[in-house]
């Protein structure tokens, strides 16, 4: 079964047609409960936050999950560092470390996307101990 999408021809380059797709759709990829349980989701408390020089969207956060974690997060367009300190956030704790702007990120802050695509950091309703597992 195919999906028909409206298209607009943009140009012809060396005999190849280039098209623009107007329809935007989400594809939901399903996973098993066993696959989901591989993600180690934890509550962490932001103990420090600062801007990263040379970046318009990245913040460097120090997050306590029972052990300190440095997490680089692309949330600066929605948050100022000072407002994040003391806040409880949800993180993925078992991602492989990744270098971003020359800094190692040791996890990922989870966020939803607002109406305009801005990040909205996930948090918990009541205070829980740092490192609490989410299931």
HELIX and SHEET records of a PDB file:
HELIX    1   1 UNK A   33  UNK A   36  1                                   4    
HELIX    2   2 UNK A   81  UNK A   84  1                                   4    
SHEET    1   A 2 UNK A   7  UNK A  13  0                                        
SHEET    2   A 2 UNK A  16  UNK A  21 -1                                        
SHEET    1   B 5 UNK A  68  UNK A  73  0                                        
SHEET    2   B 5 UNK A  59  UNK A  64 -1                                        
SHEET    3   B 5 UNK A  41  UNK A  51 -1                                        
SHEET    4   B 5 UNK A  88  UNK A  92 -1                                        
SHEET    5   B 5 UNK A 108  UNK A 109 -1                                        
SHEET    1   C 2 UNK A  98  UNK A 100  0                                        
SHEET    2   C 2 UNK A 103  UNK A 105 -1                                        
SHEET    1   D 2 UNK A 111  UNK A 113  0                                        
SHEET    2   D 2 UNK A 119  UNK A 121 -1                                        
END                                                                             
